[in-house]
Amino acid sequence: MKVGGKLADSTLYQLISGGKLADTDIEQLHESCRIEAKKAHDKLPESIWDTYSAFANSEGGLILLGITEDSRHQLHITGVADPDKLVRDFWNTVNDRSKVSATIITDQDVAIRHSERGDFIVINVPRASREDMPIYIGQDPFSTERHRGAFRRNNDGDYHCDREECRAMMRDSGDGPLDRRVLTDFNADSLSSSAISAYRRYFKQIRPAHPWRNLPDLDFLLRLEALARTQNGDIHPTVAGLLMFGHDHHITQEFPNYFLDYREELGGNRWDDRVTSGDGTWSGCLYDFWQLVYTKLRLAIPHPFLINNESRRMDENPMDTAVREALTNTLVHADYCGRRGTVIIRRPRVLEFSNPGRLRMSIEEVEQGGLSDTRNPTLMKMFFLVGIGEKAGSGFDTMREGCDFAGTSHPTLVASTQPDRVTLTLQYIAAPTDDRPSSESVEGPRWTLHSHLSKSEAEAFKHLMSRKELSTSELAEIMTLGNSRARDLLRSLVQDGLAEVIGNGRSTRYRLKTTEVSSPDGQAN
């Protein structure tokens, strides 16, 4: 079920602004996820509060009193007998905390309108702030009694929120960061040492003068807020630390629905390549997943030859940045208590990023930019410290710039319910397969999985990623190298845990480790 449509009809803005409307303007409207019409001739219907709660807990909307919908789903003005009395009754009830949990509207949101067919009332219900959610009727948000409890909007109807939806809204209503909670049932051994090693190596490359760079691991993780010290002096992971660096079997003890899934669906097969957090061949943590998936995505993006002001080739383009931002946002905004896990799918020309949880701001606010309300700010900080992620509130602008550069349509954002999910779709231009030798040098910043590789090693790794398996002579021919130099490059990839040897003697070949994420020193996670 899709929600979150925009108030695109200009008539709606006229209704809010208070202009006198012709009857034909109303007849152009119909009930939807943002419009609800109620006859309300001489009293407020009980169902008005279901809709008030539903709009407040969804994307907001307009309640029209004195207007009915016919069998053809057209709206008609039928009028109210005493609009002033109905407005007073509305304010008396909405301000009664025994009947409605919060008042989220102002005087400007309620107005009486006049027409040739009668008076009607317009009530503009905005989306509630997450601090006020869930907005509910009566005393119990979990109630499923008629005209009691919390509601959400689904197309042109209101439905009761289930307990999972209510709890999710309550989690999001707190002031403190959700990912800073200390997990006293776990210790530092729950974290992957190789994931931490890979992160620290990258941290040193990005921030070579940072005062944390040479700290012992324990002190580094405490400052990063991946670990925290309790009042009795014991050290335990935080939620962010466990998600970022933990082993999958530990993460799923705390978050049973935790699941990371990357799929490439490029042909007739169900999938052409897949990486999942629970396959047991790598740690399953967010950092390792980010590295592995971004490398695969970046290889799919075309990289035209660009020169910067210093006459050096620019190895990263705006679409790279857009994809990096989309992947990072998907991981840091996910509600890891939610169902169905985090899924990234690469299809021909389209990338789809989907995470559990509802948006903490309206779709309009996200697309407009300038504001940020990260569900997991500690995770965001961890990524930011290694140069991953744009400044707060600029993510959607960054993705639009990438699409403009690539000549594709702007990204689309959709919020779904039951269960809550957010899906971002980003169109890209698929990179053609090209196994020809490359004489172009790689300059500037690197955002690849193994940024410690030399230029030649990185190029060899790219060809191995493309072909899955190579012999020494094949790589030598592709890269225009001698057999000895090609053999050294492949052996280096083996030492780094990126490739494995199959066969021996003249039959020796080197195969890509497709689901193995390795630390720079070659230790498997």
DOKE-309275 format. One record per residue (C-alpha): residue in three letters; x, y, z. Coordinates in steps of 0.001 Angstrom, whole numbers, padded with zeros to 6 digits, always signed. Example, Ala and Ser with C-alpha at 12.3 -4.5 7.8 and 13.67 -1.06 7.14 Angstrom:
<recs>
Ala+012300-004500+007800 Ser+013670-001060+007140 
</recs>
This chain:
<recs>
Met+000000+000000+000000 Lys+001463+003304-001092 Val+001141+006555+000797 Gly+002756+009936+000607 Gly+001253+011484-002523 Lys+001693+015229-002974 Leu-001001+017879-002739 Ala-000539+018611-006405 Asp-004028+019935-007205 Ser-003981+023736-007068 Thr-007582+023673-005844 Leu-006324+022267-002563 Tyr-004127+025278-002030 Gln-007119+027506-002782 Leu-009088+025700-000132 Ile-006362+026326+002440 Ser-005735+029949+001442 Gly-009401+030846+001828 Gly-010477+031882-001636 Lys-014160+031626-002521 Leu-014636+028481-004593 Ala-017130+027646-007272 Asp-019096+024435-006864 Thr-017261+023004-009875 Asp-013927+023327-008037 Ile-015139+020928-005340 Glu-016491+018521-007947 Gln-013011+018176-009414 Leu-011772+016655-006152 His-012164+013124-004843 Glu-011320+011335-001623 Ser-007725+010145-001465 Cys-004865+009603+000935 Arg-004921+013379+001569 Ile-008640+014293+001307 Glu-011591+013082+003398 Ala-015169+014366+002918 Lys-017867+014062+005613 Lys-021507+015128+005454 Ala-021636+016474+009070 His-024865+018379+008475 Asp-025655+019246+012091 Lys-023000+017505+014217 Leu-019469+016182+014081 Pro-019337+012499+013085 Glu-017366+010219+015408 Ser-015280+009120+012428 Ile-013759+012594+012142 Trp-011348+011627+014934 Asp-010277+008454+013150 Thr-009334+010647+010178 Tyr-007660+013283+012366 Ser-005441+010556+013867 Ala-004849+008901+010476 Phe-003780+012105+008716 Ala-001579+013135+011663 Asn+000183+009737+011731 Ser+000598+009668+007930 Glu+001351+012549+005570 Gly-001379+014964+006650 Gly-004510+015912+004725 Leu-007736+017902+004490 Ile-011007+017059+006243 Leu-013977+018651+004443 Leu-017187+018919+006508 Gly-020438+019548+004680 Ile-019271+017721+001559 Thr-020276+014237+000415 Glu-018955+011747-002141 Asp-021339+010163-004648 Ser-021238+006724-006242 Arg-018965+008052-009001 His-016518+009262-006335 Gln-017185+012920-007090 Leu-017505+015415-004232 His-020544+017671-003798 Ile-021274+020463-001364 Thr-024241+019613+000852 Gly-023493+022232+003512 Val-023602+022311+007322 Ala-026486+023813+009297 Asp-024436+025763+011853 Pro-020746+025989+010929 Asp-019790+028110+013957 Lys-021193+025494+016353 Leu-019362+022659+014588 Val-016079+024572+014746 Arg-016569+025179+018496 Asp-017372+021501+019038 Phe-014256+020537+017092 Trp-011968+022750+019169 Asn-013526+021593+022451 Thr-012870+017961+021584 Val-009435+018287+019996 Asn-008204+020134+023104 Asp-009603+017496+025492 Arg-006686+015207+026384 Ser-009056+012486+027563 Lys-010374+012264+023995 Val-007451+013205+021710 Ser-003785+012699+022605 Ala-002451+015966+021119 Thr-003526+019136+019333 Ile-001334+019616+016286 Ile-003358+022265+014442 Thr-003670+026047+014817 Asp-006479+028529+014226 Gln-005303+028988+010646 Asp-005892+025288+009955 Val-009674+025480+010516 Ala-011807+027693+008301 Ile-015429+028150+007269 Arg-015978+028500+003530 His-019064+029792+001742 Ser-020531+028657-001555 Glu-023777+028934-003505 Arg-024848+025510-002230 Gly-024053+026073+001419 Asp-021339+026569+003995 Phe-018640+023972+004542 Ile-015639+023637+006831 Val-012034+022919+005849 Ile-009716+021389+008456 Asn-006069+021090+007427 Val-004439+018333+009502 Pro-000636+018404+009131 Arg+001638+015433+009611 Ala+002438+015318+013325 Ser+005997+015718+014522 Arg+007600+012427+015472 Glu+007739+013634+019101 Asp+003911+013702+019183 Met+003334+010410+017368 Pro+001317+008336+017634 Ile-001706+010630+017682 Tyr-004522+008505+019112 Ile-008134+008724+020239 Gly-009070+007943+023833 Gln-006602+006789+026466 Asp-004984+003752+024839 Pro-002984+004008+021577 Phe-003141+000206+021184 Ser-006938+000069+021362 Thr-008747-001506+018419 Glu-012208-000452+019573 Arg-014338+001572+017196 His-013278+005252+017180 Arg-010493+004521+019694 Gly-006743+004033+019339 Ala-004234+005154+016711 Phe-004948+005226+012977 Arg-003041+005531+009684 Arg-004256+006524+006236 Asn-004473+003981+003412 Asn-005614+005419+000081 Asp-009017+006921+000929 Gly-009615+005027+004186 Asp-008442+004999+007805 Tyr-007208+001833+009492 His-006178+000936+013028 Cys-002425+000843+013638 Asp-001231-002527+014856 Arg+000993-002830+017904 Glu+004162-002951+015792 Glu+003307+000350+014091 Cys+002498+002020+017423 Arg+005726+000802+019007 Ala+007752+002018+016028 Met+006261+005501+016340 Met+006928+005468+020080 Arg+010559+004491+019509 Asp+010977+007372+017104 Ser+009307+009847+019471 Gly+012211+009822+021943 Asp+014757+012625+022124 Gly+017917+010536+022549 Pro+019729+008748+019690 Leu+018324+005267+019275 Asp+021709+003804+018340 Arg+023585+005020+021419 Arg+021902+002539+023752 Val+024399+000323+025589 Leu+023961-003432+025093 Thr+025022-004972+028383 Asp+024446-008545+027162 Phe+027387-008194+024752 Asn+031075-007355+025089 Ala+033872-006137+022838 Asp+034428-009693+021549 Ser+031055-009434+019800 Leu+032707-007101+017278 Ser+034685-008238+014228 Ser+038366-007396+014657 Ser+038922-007484+010892 Ala+036044-005045+010262 Ile+037515-002715+012873 Ser+040976-003075+011302 Ala+039615-002222+007845 Tyr+037755+000796+009208 Arg+040798+002081+011082 Arg+043038+001710+008047 Tyr+040577+003733+005983 Phe+040213+006251+008822 Lys+043985+006867+008762 Gln+043941+007405+004997 Ile+041067+009895+005174 Arg+042217+011671+008364 Pro+046018+011277+008571 Ala+046408+013999+011218 His+043458+013021+013416 Pro+044314+012655+017147 Trp+042542+009288+017332 Arg+044562+007651+014575 Asn+047119+005884+016827 Leu+044910+005100+019821 Pro+044581+001490+020964 Asp+041471-000187+019544 Leu+039590-000001+022844 Asp+040132+003734+023266 Phe+039394+004368+019599 Leu+036068+002513+019786 Leu+035101+004307+022987 Arg+035634+007686+021316 Leu+033782+006491+018250 Glu+030892+005476+020563 Ala+030998+001953+019220 Leu+031720+000943+022826 Ala+030592+002576+026046 Arg+031660+002276+029669 Thr+028889+001690+032220 Gln+028798+003213+035697 Asn+030434+000138+037197 Gly+033305+000371+034700 Asp+032299-002488+032404 Ile+032629-001964+028641 His+029908-003031+026234 Pro+028994-002294+022603 Thr+026430+000348+021763 Val+023672-000405+019261 Ala+025673+001528+016649 Gly+028862-000370+017465 Leu+027199-003773+017181 Leu+025502-002885+013887 Met+028607-001281+012377 Phe+031210-003870+013400 Gly+029411-006838+014967 His+029225-010433+013803 Asp+025895-011326+012236 His+025075-014008+014816 His+025489-011447+017599 Ile+023540-008752+015765 Thr+020563-011042+015198 Gln+020457-011894+018905 Glu+019578-008252+019568 Phe+017729-007576+016290 Pro+016067-010834+015147 Asn+014843-009270+011891 Tyr+018271-007883+010919 Phe+019096-008872+007357 Leu+021191-007204+004658 Asp+020600-008258+001073 Tyr+022247-007065-002154 Arg+021071-008559-005443 Glu+021902-008025-009079 Glu+018907-008853-011256 Leu+020223-008171-014728 Gly+018872-011000-016859 Gly+016296-013769-016886 Asn+017640-015381-013715 Arg+016136-014678-010319 Trp+019450-013015-009514 Asp+022884-012870-011107 Asp+024899-012003-008002 Arg+023910-011816-004360 Val+025419-010885-001014 Thr+023550-011518+002230 Ser+024540-010822+005811 Gly+023739-014286+007121 Asp+025612-016545+004698 Gly+028438-017162+007194 Thr+031334-016294+004883 Trp+031885-012749+006201 Ser+031028-010731+009296 Gly+027612-009508+008169 Cys+028104-006045+009719 Leu+027133-002742+008137 Tyr+030658-001526+007432 Asp+031727-004646+005547 Phe+028414-004689+003684 Trp+028840-001048+002679 Gln+032334-001678+001317 Leu+031386-004756-000649 Val+028161-003353-002113 Tyr+029554+000065-003012 Thr+032397-001559-004926 Lys+029921-003591-006960 Leu+027692-000574-007586 Arg+030585+001651-008562 Leu+031748-000836-011179 Ala+028298-000517-012778 Ile+028497+003262-013152 Pro+029976+004722-016349 His+033116+006786-015756 Pro+033700+009191-018646 Phe+037151+010674-018907 Leu+037095+013887-016848 Ile+039964+016261-016062 Asn+040075+018499-012986 Asn+041678+021948-012674 Glu+045072+020355-012069 Ser+044835+018411-015345 Arg+044398+015136-013471 Arg+041819+012534-014246 Met+038793+012657-011895 Asp+038157+009035-010980 Glu+034911+009850-009157 Asn+031939+011572-010728 Pro+028677+012978-009273 Met+026783+009750-009907 Asp+029322+007888-007757 Thr+028594+010379-004994 Ala+024836+009978-005499 Val+025033+006190-005225 Arg+027296+006419-002185 Glu+024819+008779-000521 Ala+021848+006554-001340 Leu+023555+003447+000059 Thr+024696+005224+003218 Asn+021280+006772+003856 Thr+019614+003391+003458 Leu+021825+001900+006181 Val+021747+004783+008675 His+018010+005527+008394 Ala+016843+001913+008710 Asp+014812+000794+011718 Tyr+016589-002441+012567 Cys+013687-003482+014785 Gly+011489-003490+011681 Arg+010624-006395+009441 Arg+012021-007651+006132 Gly+015542-006273+006338 Thr+017483-003845+004175 Val+017536-004643+000463 Ile+019562-003112-002381 Ile+018774-004309-005895 Arg+020675-003474-009060 Arg+018590-003831-012200 Pro+019441-002691-015732 Arg+019602+001123-015512 Val+017943+001260-012071 Leu+019124+000909-008469 Glu+016592+000322-005706 Phe+017419+000988-002046 Ser+014852-000205+000488 Asn+014978-000174+004285 Pro+012559-000980+007107 Gly+011063+001916+009078 Arg+009011+004998+008324 Leu+010316+008398+007328 Arg+010892+010646+010320 Met+010023+013684+008169 Ser+007507+014179+005393 Ile+008469+013243+001843 Glu+008184+016918+000885 Glu+010698+017909+003601 Val+013143+015205+002519 Glu+012970+016193-001135 Gln+013240+019899-000362 Gly+016434+019354+001644 Gly+018065+021489+004311 Leu+016657+019432+007198 Ser+017826+016158+008692 Asp+016422+013801+011307 Thr+018620+010727+011248 Arg+017278+007667+013025 Asn+020807+006438+013821 Pro+023044+009528+014171 Thr+025926+007595+015743 Leu+026094+005349+012697 Met+026005+008449+010516 Lys+028939+009911+012436 Met+030930+006690+012002 Phe+030474+006803+008245 Phe+031154+010528+008101 Leu+034489+010115+009900 Val+035754+008013+007000 Gly+034488+010449+004392 Ile+031225+008631+003657 Gly+028002+010617+003645 Glu+027182+014219+002825 Lys+026421+016967+005322 Ala+023054+016751+007067 Gly+020063+017664+004913 Ser+021934+017699+001590 Gly+021516+014073+000575 Phe+018621+014456-001853 Asp+020283+017435-003540 Thr+023433+015338-003948 Met+021465+012543-005593 Arg+019701+014974-007926 Glu+023069+016406-008986 Gly+024297+012903-009789 Cys+021239+012227-011926 Asp+021667+015553-013732 Phe+025285+014636-014477 Ala+024282+011211-015810 Gly+021317+012572-017753 Thr+018775+010416-015905 Ser+015512+011250-014157 His+015634+012445-010558 Pro+015375+009872-007746 Thr+011960+008880-006422 Leu+011102+008247-002779 Val+008137+006114-001708 Ala+006930+005274+001798 Ser+004957+002039+002227 Thr+002981+000719+005192 Gln+002188-002663+006770 Pro+005096-003019+007298 Asp+006680+000421+007145 Arg+009347+000685+004466 Val+011088+003453+002569 Thr+012213+002808-001012 Leu+014489+005060-003037 Thr+014816+004433-006766 Leu+017825+005866-008575 Gln+018246+005600-012335 Tyr+021754+005203-013674 Ile+023289+004432-017083 Ala+024646+000915-017013 Ala+028383+000683-017633 Pro+029224-001435-020686 Thr+031338-004530-020143 Asp+034829-003649-021308 Asp+037667-006128-020961 Arg+040071-004152-023112 Pro+043367-002958-021663 Ser+043159+000370-019917 Ser+046044+002827-020153 Glu+044226+005538-018159 Ser+045773+006358-014848 Val+043625+006726-011739 Glu+044073+009954-009822 Gly+042216+011768-007074 Pro+040093+010347-004246 Arg+039264+006650-004055 Trp+036008+005280-002694 Thr+036524+001653-003576 Leu+036366-001312-001236 His+040122-001779-001053 Ser+041558+001702-001371 His+044940+000479-000096 Leu+045595-001296-003407 Ser+048077+000163-005834 Lys+046807+001454-009176 Ser+047900-001711-010964 Glu+046425-003957-008265 Ala+043143-002052-008410 Glu+043005-002481-012187 Ala+043805-006189-011890 Phe+041075-006538-009281 Lys+038591-004783-011587 His+039305-007278-014377 Leu+039035-010178-011943 Met+035676-008811-010743 Ser+034504-008688-014349 Arg+035695-012156-015429 Lys+035438-013973-012060 Glu+038477-016079-012983 Leu+041822-015396-014731 Ser+045115-017037-015561 Thr+048427-015200-015431 Ser+048686-015049-019214 Glu+045119-013742-019583 Leu+045733-010871-017183 Ala+049080-010137-018849 Glu+047347-009817-022218 Ile+044499-007651-020871 Met+046821-005239-019043 Thr+049664-005418-021592 Leu+052117-006723-019006 Gly+054752-009407-018797 Asn+053698-012736-017258 Ser+055924-012179-014237 Arg+054317-008812-013383 Ala+050802-010222-013929 Arg+051601-013149-011627 Asp+052808-010756-008908 Leu+049573-008739-009119 Leu+047389-011836-008824 Arg+049421-013174-005904 Ser+049005-009809-004195 Leu+045224-010107-004556 Val+045420-013595-003036 Gln+047403-012226-000078 Asp+044733-009562+000439 Gly+042010-012184+000512 Leu+040420-010954-002707 Ala+041259-013983-004826 Glu+042036-017660-004398 Val+044275-020060-006310 Ile+042738-022994-008163 Gly+044815-025640-009866 Asn+048592-025780-009953 Gly+051518-025616-012294 Arg+050606-024560-015846 Ser+046912-024992-014937 Thr+047032-022398-012158 Arg+044184-019903-012263 Tyr+042981-017192-009891 Arg+039329-016938-008884 Leu+037453-014031-007299 Lys+036200-014505-003754 Thr+032749-013109-004501 Thr+031293-013038-000974 Glu+034424-012546+001061 Val+035099-009134+002545 Ser+038706-008894+003658 Ser+040667-006557+005794 Pro+043749-004921+004268 Asp+046076-007435+005947 Gly+044288-010373+004326 Gln+042444-011641+007418 Ala+038964-012892+006588 Asn+036106-011553+008644 
</recs>
